[in-house]
Each structure stands twice: as structure tokens, then as C-alpha cells.
Amino acid sequence: GLVPPGMLKTSRALNVTSVLVDPYEPDTVYAATLAGMYKSTDAAKSWDRIGASLPDQMIVAMILDRTRKGVIYITGRDGVHRSEDGGMTWKPINRGLATTNIR
């Protein structure tokens, strides 16, 4: 369920860049891919796409803030973004960076 059936034959289908388990809710799992962000709330049995509002869906790296529930940081070709609500909304935090193409 993580990769949509139509994407299984593409080269990007297997490019999962990071998988992290929420330290506050162990049944919640986040997956960053080169084709978007996904979230599972049932221990990876099913997945929902999150982050559709991100300007670039190619997610290179992801980290969860272990001191604040629901805070996620991601990087990609459009810089660094932070979500404070478990990935539902995102804000860029690129001020002061020399480039936003972070890989």
C-alpha cells in the first residue's frame, strides 16, 4: 500500500529514503520517498499520502523531533521544511541557507 499500483513499474517506486517510527505513538510510521511523504497509523499495514502541499515531492531525508510530538523535518530540492502537526501542513525554514537544494 505504500507505493501506488501505477508507480510500481517506475524507477522511483523503490526509492524510499527514510522510514521512521513515531517515538510517541509506535503504531505511527512515516515514510519519505522520492515521490512524496506517507504516514501509517496502523503499524505500516496501510498508508496515507501526506505532504501534498509541499512544493517538491522528492524527499531526500527526514527526521522526527524526539522532544516534541508531531514535529517532522524533511529536506529535498526545495530546502528544509517543518511540520508541527504530524505532516498535515508544512512550512519552509530556509532562511540563511546558501542553497535550498539539500540532498
C-alpha positions as CSV (number, residue, x, y, z in Angstrom):
1,G,0.0,0.0,0.0
2,L,3.0,2.4,0.3
3,V,3.6,2.6,-3.5
4,P,0.6,3.2,-5.7
5,P,0.0,0.4,-8.2
6,G,0.6,2.8,-11.2
7,M,4.0,3.6,-9.9
8,L,5.2,0.1,-9.3
9,K,6.8,-0.1,-12.8
10,T,8.7,3.2,-12.5
11,S,12.2,3.7,-11.2
12,R,11.1,6.0,-8.4
13,A,8.8,3.3,-6.9
14,L,11.5,1.7,-4.8
15,N,13.2,4.9,-3.7
16,V,12.2,5.1,-0.1
17,T,14.7,7.4,1.5
18,S,13.7,7.2,5.2
19,V,11.3,5.2,7.4
20,L,10.8,6.4,11.0
21,V,8.6,5.2,13.8
22,D,7.0,7.9,15.9
23,P,8.5,7.8,19.4
24,Y,5.3,8.9,21.0
25,E,2.9,6.6,19.0
26,P,4.7,3.3,18.0
27,D,1.9,2.4,15.5
28,T,2.6,5.6,13.6
29,V,5.2,5.2,10.9
30,Y,6.4,7.9,8.4
31,A,8.0,7.1,5.0
32,A,9.8,9.6,2.9
33,T,10.2,8.7,-0.7
34,L,11.3,10.3,-3.9
35,A,7.7,10.5,-4.8
36,G,6.2,12.1,-1.6
37,M,5.5,11.5,2.0
38,Y,3.4,8.8,3.6
39,K,2.1,8.1,7.0
40,S,0.7,4.9,8.6
41,T,-1.2,4.9,11.9
42,D,-1.7,1.1,12.0
43,A,1.9,-0.1,12.2
44,A,2.5,0.0,8.4
45,K,-0.5,-2.1,7.4
46,S,-1.9,0.8,5.3
47,W,-0.5,4.1,4.2
48,D,-1.9,7.6,3.5
49,R,-0.2,10.2,1.4
50,I,0.7,13.4,3.4
51,G,2.5,16.5,2.4
52,A,0.6,17.1,-0.9
53,S,1.1,20.8,-0.2
54,L,4.9,20.5,-0.4
55,P,6.3,22.3,-3.5
56,D,8.6,19.4,-4.3
57,Q,7.6,15.7,-3.6
58,M,11.2,14.4,-3.8
59,I,12.0,13.9,-0.2
60,V,15.7,13.2,0.4
61,A,15.9,13.0,4.2
62,M,13.6,13.1,7.2
63,I,13.9,13.3,11.0
64,L,11.4,13.3,13.8
65,D,11.8,15.7,16.7
66,R,12.1,13.4,19.7
67,T,11.3,16.2,22.2
68,R,8.1,17.5,20.6
69,K,5.2,15.2,19.4
70,G,4.2,15.6,15.8
71,V,7.2,17.7,14.7
72,I,8.9,16.4,11.5
73,Y,11.7,17.9,9.4
74,I,12.4,17.0,5.8
75,T,14.9,18.1,3.1
76,G,14.9,18.0,-0.6
77,R,15.4,20.1,-3.7
78,D,13.3,22.8,-2.2
79,G,15.2,23.1,1.1
80,V,14.1,22.3,4.6
81,H,10.5,22.1,5.7
82,R,9.0,21.5,9.2
83,S,5.6,20.1,10.1
84,E,4.3,20.6,13.6
85,D,1.1,18.6,13.1
86,G,2.3,15.1,12.1
87,G,2.8,16.0,8.4
88,M,-0.6,17.6,7.6
89,T,0.9,21.1,7.0
90,W,4.4,22.2,6.2
91,K,6.4,25.4,6.4
92,P,9.8,26.2,4.8
93,I,12.6,27.0,7.1
94,N,15.3,28.1,4.6
95,R,16.3,31.5,5.9
96,G,20.0,31.9,5.9
97,L,20.7,28.8,3.7
98,A,23.1,29.4,0.8
99,T,21.1,26.9,-1.3
100,T,17.7,25.2,-1.0
101,N,18.8,22.1,-3.0
102,I,19.6,19.9,0.0
103,R,20.4,16.3,-0.7
